[in-house]
């Protein structure tokens, strides 16, 4: 299951219901004390209620009632949903989805007493017609009675299956009167369905910037706990654990029923008041514990906060590699509060690369919060969720347009680099990474080639979106009339007209299209093998990203990111010359250098 959005109501600073959409990589950004951490902690409460627990004090002080609501919406839903050996159903079949086909789960916490009380609802487009809207709350005996009261034939109905009886009843109704309602899932088959759904919810781990250094709560421990949780979530292990639970439940209930039978003989009145029931399933994760020990005898949780955060980086990289090699059926969400805390700028870039790599993996989502201009500079614009405070105190979460990005730059104090003399305009962020790698390699061999990664006189403008610093440079520097260099791939014909217009300006600006299909076609196969462990054969007109994607089981977008991040850094002067014998790439770069 994939998280699509979270909505908060009456939770801390979020008085009115506020929805925040979630992608593969999502960055909650805004001023201090605006509610960024509250979003991540609300998710921890929703999924685990462990590291952060719901408390009466979490209720917004201006809330009209005494309840907090945290609502999550999911896609990529499990089909079919197996309730037991005899009952296989689906969320759509049980009318438990929204009109758009999503699963929307609301957790409502009553905060009017010392301990908050939790209720769970599925918000769905559900039947409301008389005698048809309450089926999930009925026992099997009452479902049979409803079936007979409605005069529905029992010939094709499995009378020992709640699923089969509900299907027959709903199928009998000419107009179910489907309406958006909240369905409590705390009893009967509603609870059984919720218990099964819980096994498919994403695993969630939050890493807080101000966590105390205790053996049980240090950054190094939570990845280990999550490793145990991820292992327990594997289908094969889940099946084995379920077999154990079923066997224990069967034996325990058998003993309880025998005891109940003896009690009925001794005191029939008392026996009528008691019913044997299996109270709860075991919490397997609490039975296992892992740790990392330092060779020099210093406990890891006593090392500097920067070191502990680097352990977190290592965990992310290891997890990405594991998911790549094995694949898992249960999604994982990593939420990291202010990951730049206590980190050298170099390590901040390592963190960013790790987060982006992990977010590109199938089944992984990463949520960040930050108010650091230097860190936000290199985050993708489409990942931003800007949280701000309205004049009346309401919280607003916005995404995706020039007005929002303008406010982000003002809020964080992001400014353009006034040393810039040339703007290099490309199609996407991966083109930036590729050109920086190639220029760095060629510059080390020939000083006439500028190093685009280090030369502050050159700024990239990513016409397809890019990062905050690219947007800032485009927004502020382009009106200044700086000469522009446009380098586009050759796989889109209409780009030729745009290049012709640039070359006709007469203001020192110029543009080219690659001779090969795309920038990835200038890669050497050995660099791809070294960077990605992938052997592919391709020509100048082949779609390299698609070829690599098919080889590794990625989509083309993910493959393109992987090639930029891991294959281009493996290029050498010899490999560049082998793939670009005519010196096309070197010629672009030298021409840029001559403009400085």
PETAWO-V64206 format. One record per residue. N is the residue number from 1. RES is the residue in one letter. PHI is phi in radians with two decimals (999 if undefined). OMEGA is omega in whole degrees, -180 to 180 (none if undefined). D_FIRST is the distance of its C-alpha to the first C-alpha in whole Angstrom. Layout:
N/RES/PHI/OMEGA/D_FIRST ; N/RES/PHI/OMEGA/D_FIRST
//
This chain:
1/X/999/-177/0 ; 2/X/-2.01/178/4 ; 3/X/-1.30/-180/7 ; 4/X/-1.84/180/9 ; 5/X/-2.87/171/12 ; 6/X/-2.26/178/14 ; 7/X/-2.14/-180/17 ; 8/X/-2.09/176/20 ; 9/X/-2.46/179/23 ; 10/X/1.10/179/26 ; 11/X/-1.79/179/25 ; 12/X/0.91/-176/27 ; 13/X/-1.32/-176/28 ; 14/X/-1.58/-178/26 ; 15/X/-1.30/176/28 ; 16/X/-1.39/-180/27 ; 17/X/-1.09/-178/23 ; 18/X/-2.23/-179/22 ; 19/X/-1.80/177/19 ; 20/X/-2.20/179/17 ; 21/X/-1.31/-176/15 ; 22/X/-2.18/177/13 ; 23/X/-2.02/177/13 ; 24/X/-1.14/175/13 ; 25/X/-2.19/-176/16 ; 26/X/-2.20/-179/17 ; 27/X/-2.05/175/20 ; 28/X/-1.45/-172/21 ; 29/X/-2.28/-180/25 ; 30/X/2.84/-179/28 ; 31/X/-1.20/173/31 ; 32/X/-1.07/174/32 ; 33/X/1.15/178/31 ; 34/X/-1.63/178/29 ; 35/X/2.09/-179/26 ; 36/X/-1.08/-179/24 ; 37/X/-1.13/-179/23 ; 38/X/-1.08/179/23 ; 39/X/-1.13/-180/19 ; 40/X/-1.16/-179/18 ; 41/X/-1.27/175/20 ; 42/X/-1.11/177/18 ; 43/X/-1.15/176/15 ; 44/X/-1.09/178/16 ; 45/X/-1.12/-178/18 ; 46/X/-1.09/-173/15 ; 47/X/-1.48/-171/13 ; 48/X/-2.22/-173/16 ; 49/X/0.91/-174/19 ; 50/X/-2.17/179/21 ; 51/X/-1.05/172/22 ; 52/X/-2.07/180/23 ; 53/X/-1.89/177/23 ; 54/X/-1.18/180/24 ; 55/X/-2.32/177/28 ; 56/X/-0.95/-180/30 ; 57/X/-1.22/177/31 ; 58/X/-1.35/179/28 ; 59/X/-1.20/178/29 ; 60/X/-1.02/-174/30 ; 61/X/-1.15/-180/34 ; 62/X/-1.83/-179/34 ; 63/X/-1.12/-179/32 ; 64/X/-1.26/179/33 ; 65/X/-1.91/-180/32 ; 66/X/-2.11/-179/31 ; 67/X/-2.12/173/27 ; 68/X/-1.81/178/24 ; 69/X/-2.13/174/21 ; 70/X/-2.18/-174/18 ; 71/X/-2.12/178/15 ; 72/X/-2.13/179/11 ; 73/X/-2.04/-172/10 ; 74/X/-2.23/170/6 ; 75/X/-2.13/-178/6 ; 76/X/0.91/-170/5 ; 77/X/-1.53/-179/5 ; 78/X/-1.26/175/7 ; 79/X/-2.45/-7/11 ; 80/X/-1.39/177/13 ; 81/X/-1.86/-176/13 ; 82/X/-1.68/179/16 ; 83/X/-1.45/174/18 ; 84/X/-2.82/-175/20 ; 85/X/-1.08/-176/23 ; 86/X/-1.77/-171/24 ; 87/X/-2.17/176/21 ; 88/X/-2.07/-175/18 ; 89/X/-2.50/179/17 ; 90/X/-2.51/-178/14 ; 91/X/-1.13/178/13 ; 92/X/-1.16/180/15 ; 93/X/-1.09/179/18 ; 94/X/-1.56/179/18 ; 95/X/0.99/-177/18 ; 96/X/-1.99/179/15 ; 97/X/-2.01/174/14 ; 98/X/-1.29/178/15 ; 99/X/-1.06/-180/18 ; 100/X/-1.51/177/15 ; 101/X/1.46/179/13 ; 102/X/-1.76/173/10 ; 103/X/-1.72/-177/9 ; 104/X/-2.03/-177/12 ; 105/X/-1.96/179/12 ; 106/X/-1.98/172/16 ; 107/X/-1.91/-179/17 ; 108/X/-1.96/-177/21 ; 109/X/-2.00/176/23 ; 110/X/-1.35/-175/27 ; 111/X/-1.91/-179/29 ; 112/X/-1.53/180/33 ; 113/X/-2.23/-176/33 ; 114/X/-1.11/-180/34 ; 115/X/-1.99/-178/30 ; 116/X/-1.17/-180/27 ; 117/X/-1.79/-176/26 ; 118/X/-1.73/170/22 ; 119/X/-2.21/-179/21 ; 120/X/-2.11/180/18 ; 121/X/-2.30/168/17 ; 122/X/-1.82/180/15 ; 123/X/-1.58/-170/17 ; 124/X/-2.48/173/17 ; 125/X/-1.51/-163/19 ; 126/X/-2.17/177/21 ; 127/X/-1.03/176/25 ; 128/X/-2.24/179/27 ; 129/X/-1.08/179/30 ; 130/X/-0.94/179/33 ; 131/X/1.34/-178/32 ; 132/X/-2.17/-174/29 ; 133/X/-1.71/-174/27 ; 134/X/-2.03/-171/27 ; 135/X/-1.11/-178/26 ; 136/X/-1.18/-179/23 ; 137/X/-1.65/-176/25 ; 138/X/-1.61/172/28 ; 139/X/-1.26/-179/29 ; 140/X/-1.11/177/29 ; 141/X/-1.13/180/33 ; 142/X/-1.24/175/33 ; 143/X/-1.13/178/30 ; 144/X/-1.08/179/33 ; 145/X/-1.12/179/36 ; 146/X/-1.10/179/34 ; 147/X/-1.01/-178/34 ; 148/X/-1.31/179/38 ; 149/X/-1.07/180/38 ; 150/X/-1.48/177/37 ; 151/X/1.21/-178/39 ; 152/X/-1.56/180/36 ; 153/X/-1.02/-176/37 ; 154/X/-1.76/-172/36 ; 155/X/-1.02/-175/37 ; 156/X/-1.83/-177/33 ; 157/X/-1.91/173/31 ; 158/X/-1.45/-173/30 ; 159/X/-1.29/175/32 ; 160/X/-1.75/-177/30 ; 161/X/-2.21/176/26 ; 162/X/-0.99/-178/25 ; 163/X/-1.06/-178/23 ; 164/X/-1.14/-180/26 ; 165/X/-1.16/179/28 ; 166/X/-1.08/-180/25 ; 167/X/-1.04/-179/25 ; 168/X/-1.18/-179/29 ; 169/X/-1.16/-179/29 ; 170/X/-1.11/180/27 ; 171/X/-1.17/-179/28 ; 172/X/-1.43/-172/32 ; 173/X/-1.50/180/31 ; 174/X/-1.27/-180/33 ; 175/X/-2.58/-177/31 ; 176/X/-1.31/-179/28 ; 177/X/0.93/-179/28 ; 178/X/-1.22/-178/25 ; 179/X/-2.46/175/24 ; 180/X/-1.23/-179/22 ; 181/X/-2.40/174/22 ; 182/X/-1.80/-176/20 ; 183/X/-1.85/177/20 ; 184/X/-1.17/-180/21 ; 185/X/-2.12/-177/19 ; 186/X/-2.07/-179/21 ; 187/X/-2.63/-179/23 ; 188/X/0.88/-174/24 ; 189/X/-1.22/174/21 ; 190/X/-1.03/179/19 ; 191/X/-1.23/179/19 ; 192/X/-1.11/178/18 ; 193/X/-1.13/180/15 ; 194/X/-1.11/179/14 ; 195/X/-1.07/179/15 ; 196/X/-1.25/178/13 ; 197/X/-1.08/180/10 ; 198/X/-0.99/-180/10 ; 199/X/-1.27/-178/10 ; 200/X/-1.83/179/6 ; 201/X/-1.06/178/6 ; 202/X/-1.06/168/6 ; 203/X/-1.24/-177/10 ; 204/X/-2.26/177/12 ; 205/X/-2.33/178/15 ; 206/X/-1.97/179/18 ; 207/X/-2.08/-173/21 ; 208/X/-1.66/-177/24 ; 209/X/-1.28/-175/27 ; 210/X/-1.94/-179/30 ; 211/X/-1.16/178/29 ; 212/X/-1.20/-179/32 ; 213/X/-1.53/175/33 ; 214/X/-2.02/-179/32 ; 215/X/-0.98/-175/32 ; 216/X/-1.45/-173/29 ; 217/X/-2.17/-178/27 ; 218/X/-1.16/-178/28 ; 219/X/-0.93/-177/26 ; 220/X/-1.18/-176/27 ; 221/X/-1.34/-175/25 ; 222/X/-1.10/174/22 ; 223/X/-1.01/179/21 ; 224/X/-1.17/177/22 ; 225/X/-1.10/-180/21 ; 226/X/-1.18/177/17 ; 227/X/-1.07/177/19 ; 228/X/-1.11/-179/19 ; 229/X/-1.10/179/16 ; 230/X/-1.13/178/14 ; 231/X/-1.11/180/17 ; 232/X/-1.17/-179/17 ; 233/X/-1.45/180/13 ; 234/X/-1.16/-175/14 ; 235/X/-0.95/-178/14 ; 236/X/-1.09/179/18 ; 237/X/-1.20/178/19 ; 238/X/-1.02/180/17 ; 239/X/-1.09/-180/19 ; 240/X/-1.16/179/22 ; 241/X/-1.14/179/21 ; 242/X/-1.11/177/20 ; 243/X/-1.08/179/24 ; 244/X/-1.10/-179/25 ; 245/X/-1.06/-179/24 ; 246/X/-1.10/-179/25 ; 247/X/-1.16/179/29 ; 248/X/-1.13/180/29 ; 249/X/-1.05/-179/28 ; 250/X/-1.04/-179/31 ; 251/X/-1.19/-178/33 ; 252/X/-1.16/179/33 ; 253/X/-1.14/178/33 ; 254/X/-1.06/178/36 ; 255/X/-1.11/-180/38 ; 256/X/-1.10/-180/37 ; 257/X/-1.18/177/38 ; 258/X/-1.11/178/41 ; 259/X/-1.08/180/42 ; 260/X/-1.11/180/42 ; 261/X/-1.12/178/44 ; 262/X/-1.14/179/47 ; 263/X/-1.09/-180/46 ; 264/X/-1.10/178/47 ; 265/X/-1.26/-178/50 ; 266/X/-1.38/-177/51 ; 267/X/-2.59/-177/50 ; 268/X/-1.00/-178/48 ; 269/X/-1.13/179/48 ; 270/X/-1.17/-178/46 ; 271/X/-1.09/179/44 ; 272/X/-1.13/-178/43 ; 273/X/-1.53/-175/41 ; 274/X/-2.08/178/39 ; 275/X/-2.33/177/36 ; 276/X/-1.12/179/34 ; 277/X/-2.65/177/31 ; 278/X/-1.38/-168/28 ; 279/X/-1.19/-177/27 ; 280/X/-2.81/175/24 ; 281/X/-1.46/-179/22 ; 282/X/-1.21/175/23 ; 283/X/-1.67/-173/21 ; 284/X/-1.10/-174/21 ; 285/X/-1.06/-179/20 ; 286/X/-1.34/-177/24 ; 287/X/-1.58/-175/26 ; 288/X/-2.15/180/25 ; 289/X/-2.55/176/27 ; 290/X/-2.17/176/27 ; 291/X/-2.64/174/29 ; 292/X/-2.02/-179/31 ; 293/X/-1.96/-180/34 ; 294/X/-1.46/-178/37 ; 295/X/-1.10/-177/39 ; 296/X/-1.48/176/42 ; 297/X/1.53/179/42 ; 298/X/-1.50/178/40 ; 299/X/-0.97/-177/37 ; 300/X/-1.04/-179/34 ; 301/X/-1.25/176/33 ; 302/X/-1.71/177/37 ; 303/X/-1.30/-179/36 ; 304/X/-1.07/-178/36 ; 305/X/-1.08/178/33 ; 306/X/-1.13/178/33 ; 307/X/-1.12/-179/33 ; 308/X/-1.11/177/30 ; 309/X/-1.23/177/28 ; 310/X/-1.20/173/29 ; 311/X/-1.08/176/28 ; 312/X/-1.08/177/24 ; 313/X/-1.03/-179/25 ; 314/X/-1.09/178/25 ; 315/X/-1.08/-180/22 ; 316/X/-1.06/-180/20 ; 317/X/-1.12/179/22 ; 318/X/-1.11/-180/22 ; 319/X/-1.15/179/18 ; 320/X/-1.09/180/18 ; 321/X/-1.14/180/21 ; 322/X/-1.12/-179/19 ; 323/X/-1.12/179/16 ; 324/X/-1.14/-176/18 ; 325/X/-1.34/-171/20 ; 326/X/-1.90/-172/18 ; 327/X/1.34/177/14 ; 328/X/-2.36/-177/12 ; 329/X/-1.62/-176/9 ; 330/X/-1.90/-178/7 ; 331/X/-1.17/178/6 ; 332/X/-2.26/177/9 ; 333/X/-2.02/176/10 ; 334/X/-1.89/178/14 ; 335/X/-2.04/-175/16 ; 336/X/-2.18/180/20 ; 337/X/-1.51/177/23 ; 338/X/0.77/-175/26 ; 339/X/-1.12/-179/25 ; 340/X/-1.33/-177/29 ; 341/X/-0.99/175/31 ; 342/X/1.15/-177/33 ; 343/X/-1.95/170/33 ; 344/X/-1.11/179/35 ; 345/X/-0.90/178/35 ; 346/X/-1.09/180/34 ; 347/X/-1.22/175/32 ; 348/X/-1.06/178/30 ; 349/X/-1.15/176/29 ; 350/X/-1.08/178/28 ; 351/X/-1.03/-179/25 ; 352/X/-1.02/-180/25 ; 353/X/-1.09/180/25 ; 354/X/-1.13/180/22 ; 355/X/-1.10/-179/20 ; 356/X/-1.19/176/20 ; 357/X/-1.10/-178/20 ; 358/X/-1.16/180/17 ; 359/X/-1.14/179/15 ; 360/X/-1.36/-180/16 ; 361/X/-1.34/177/14 ; 362/X/-1.11/177/11 ; 363/X/1.52/179/8 ; 364/X/-2.07/171/10 ; 365/X/-2.30/-179/11 ; 366/X/-2.20/176/14 ; 367/X/-2.05/179/16 ; 368/X/-2.13/167/20 ; 369/X/-2.25/-179/23 ; 370/X/-2.79/168/26 ; 371/X/-2.34/-178/30 ; 372/X/-1.55/179/31 ; 373/X/-1.05/-177/33 ; 374/X/-1.16/179/33 ; 375/X/-1.30/-178/29 ; 376/X/-1.13/-178/28 ; 377/X/-0.90/-171/31 ; 378/X/-1.87/177/29 ; 379/X/-1.59/179/25 ; 380/X/-1.09/-179/24 ; 381/X/-1.06/-176/25 ; 382/X/-1.23/177/22 ; 383/X/-1.53/-172/20 ; 384/X/-1.27/168/22 ; 385/X/-2.22/-173/22 ; 386/X/-1.51/-180/25 ; 387/X/-1.77/-179/26 ; 388/X/-2.38/-179/29 ; 389/X/-1.87/177/32 ; 390/X/-1.33/-180/33 ; 391/X/-0.95/180/37 ; 392/X/-1.53/177/36 ; 393/X/1.66/179/34 ; 394/X/-1.12/174/31 ; 395/X/-1.70/-179/28 ; 396/X/-2.13/177/27 ; 397/X/-2.02/-175/24 ; 398/X/-2.20/178/24 ; 399/X/-2.61/155/23 ; 400/X/1.34/171/25 ; 401/X/-2.55/-174/28 ; 402/X/-1.05/-179/32 ; 403/X/-1.11/179/33 ; 404/X/-1.17/-180/30 ; 405/X/-1.11/177/30 ; 406/X/-1.07/-180/34 ; 407/X/-1.21/177/33 ; 408/X/-1.09/-179/31 ; 409/X/-1.12/179/34 ; 410/X/-1.21/-178/36 ; 411/X/-1.15/-176/34 ; 412/X/-1.57/-179/34 ; 413/X/1.33/177/37 ; 414/X/-1.40/-178/36 ; 415/X/-2.23/178/39 ; 416/X/-1.25/177/40 ; 417/X/-1.46/-176/42 ; 418/X/-1.34/177/46 ; 419/X/-1.48/-174/47 ; 420/X/-1.17/177/45 ; 421/X/-2.06/-179/47 ; 422/X/-2.36/176/45 ; 423/X/-1.83/177/42 ; 424/X/-1.82/-175/40 ; 425/X/-1.78/-180/38 ; 426/X/-2.31/-174/35 ; 427/X/-1.38/-174/32 ; 428/X/-2.63/-178/29 ; 429/X/-1.04/-179/28 ; 430/X/-1.20/176/28 ; 431/X/-1.15/177/32 ; 432/X/-1.07/-178/33 ; 433/X/-1.07/-179/32 ; 434/X/-1.12/-178/33 ; 435/X/-1.16/177/37 ; 436/X/-1.11/179/37 ; 437/X/-1.10/-178/36 ; 438/X/-1.10/-179/39 ; 439/X/-1.18/180/41 ; 440/X/-1.13/-180/41 ; 441/X/-1.14/-177/42 ; 442/X/-1.27/179/45 ; 443/X/-1.12/180/46 ; 444/X/-1.11/-179/47 ; 445/X/-1.70/-175/49 ; 446/X/-2.56/-175/51 ; 447/X/-1.17/178/51 ; 448/X/-1.28/177/52 ; 449/X/-1.64/180/48 ; 450/X/-1.23/175/46 ; 451/X/-1.58/-175/43 ; 452/X/-1.12/-179/41 ; 453/X/-1.41/-174/39 ; 454/X/-1.98/-176/42 ; 455/X/-1.38/-176/44 ; 456/X/-1.28/179/44 ; 457/X/-1.44/-177/46 ; 458/X/-2.08/177/43 ; 459/X/-2.23/178/40 ; 460/X/-1.58/171/37 ; 461/X/-2.11/-179/36 ; 462/X/-1.64/-173/32 ; 463/X/-1.24/-180/33 ; 464/X/-1.70/180/29 ; 465/X/2.23/175/28 ; 466/X/1.44/-176/28 ; 467/X/-1.91/-176/28 ; 468/X/-1.09/-178/30 ; 469/X/-1.14/177/33 ; 470/X/-1.15/179/33 ; 471/X/-1.12/180/33 ; 472/X/-1.05/-179/35 ; 473/X/-1.10/179/38 ; 474/X/-1.12/-174/37 ; 475/X/-1.16/-174/38 ; 476/X/-1.71/-172/41 ; 477/X/-1.61/-177/42 ; 478/X/-1.06/178/42 ; 479/X/-1.15/-179/45 ; 480/X/-1.41/176/47 ; 481/X/1.37/177/48 ; 482/X/-1.19/177/47 ; 483/X/-1.11/-175/47 ; 484/X/-2.08/173/44 ; 485/X/-2.06/-179/43 ; 486/X/-1.91/178/41 ; 487/X/-2.15/-176/39 ; 488/X/-2.07/174/37 ; 489/X/-1.18/-175/36 ; 490/X/-1.70/-173/38 ; 491/X/-1.56/179/35 ; 492/X/-2.18/-173/35 ; 493/X/-1.11/-175/39 ; 494/X/-1.14/178/39 ; 495/X/-1.10/-180/39 ; 496/X/-1.05/179/42 ; 497/X/-1.17/179/44 ; 498/X/-1.12/179/42 ; 499/X/-1.12/179/44 ; 500/X/-1.09/179/47 ; 501/X/-1.16/178/47 ; 502/X/-1.10/-177/46 ; 503/X/-1.20/-179/49 ; 504/X/-1.60/-175/51 ; 505/X/-1.21/-177/51 ; 506/X/1.35/-179/54 ; 507/X/-2.12/-177/52 ; 508/X/1.34/176/52 ; 509/X/-1.32/177/48 ; 510/X/-2.68/-179/47 ; 511/X/-2.59/177/44 ; 512/X/-2.49/166/43 ; 513/X/-1.90/179/41 ; 514/X/-1.09/175/40 ; 515/X/-1.20/175/42 ; 516/X/-1.39/-176/39 ; 517/X/-1.00/-177/36 ; 518/X/-2.53/180/34 ; 519/X/-1.07/-180/35 ; 520/X/-1.15/179/33 ; 521/X/-1.25/176/35 ; 522/X/-1.53/176/38 ; 523/X/-1.24/173/36 ; 524/X/-1.58/178/37 ; 525/X/-0.93/179/36 ; 526/X/-1.16/178/37 ; 527/X/-1.19/177/35 ; 528/X/-1.17/178/32 ; 529/X/-1.10/-178/32 ; 530/X/-1.21/-176/33 ; 531/X/-1.43/-173/30 ; 532/X/-2.10/-178/27 ; 533/X/1.13/-173/29 ; 534/X/-2.25/179/29 ; 535/X/-1.77/178/32 ; 536/X/-2.36/175/32 ; 537/X/-2.02/-176/35 ; 538/X/-2.66/176/36 ; 539/X/-1.94/-175/38 ; 540/X/-1.23/-177/39 ; 541/X/-1.91/-179/37 ; 542/X/-1.40/176/34 ; 543/X/-1.48/-174/31 ; 544/X/-1.12/-179/30 ; 545/X/-1.06/180/27 ; 546/X/-1.16/180/26 ; 547/X/-1.12/179/28 ; 548/X/-1.15/179/26 ; 549/X/-1.05/179/23 ; 550/X/-1.14/-179/23 ; 551/X/-1.18/-175/25 ; 552/X/-1.83/180/22 ; 553/X/1.36/178/19 ; 554/X/-1.88/168/18 ; 555/X/-1.37/-175/18 ; 556/X/-1.10/-179/22 ; 557/X/-1.11/179/21 ; 558/X/-1.13/180/19 ; 559/X/-1.06/180/22 ; 560/X/-1.09/178/25 ; 561/X/-1.13/-179/23 ; 562/X/-1.15/179/24 ; 563/X/-1.10/-180/27 ; 564/X/-1.17/-174/28 ; 565/X/-1.44/-171/27 ; 566/X/-2.19/-179/28 ; 567/X/-1.55/-180/31 ; 568/X/-1.06/176/33 ; 569/X/-1.10/179/34 ; 570/X/-1.55/177/35 ; 571/X/-1.26/176/38 ; 572/X/-2.25/178/41 ; 573/X/-1.00/-179/45 ; 574/X/-1.09/179/45 ; 575/X/-1.21/177/42 ; 576/X/-1.10/-178/42 ; 577/X/-1.15/179/46 ; 578/X/-1.18/-178/45 ; 579/X/-1.58/-178/42 ; 580/X/-2.37/-174/44 ; 581/X/-1.07/-179/48 ; 582/X/-1.41/178/49 ; 583/X/1.23/-178/48 ; 584/X/-1.09/-177/46 ; 585/X/-1.11/179/43 ; 586/X/-1.07/178/46 ; 587/X/-1.13/177/48 ; 588/X/-1.03/-173/45 ; 589/X/-1.16/178/45 ; 590/X/-1.13/178/49 ; 591/X/-1.15/175/49 ; 592/X/-1.11/180/47 ; 593/X/-1.03/-179/49 ; 594/X/-1.21/-179/52 ; 595/X/-1.48/-173/51 ; 596/X/-1.42/none/51
//
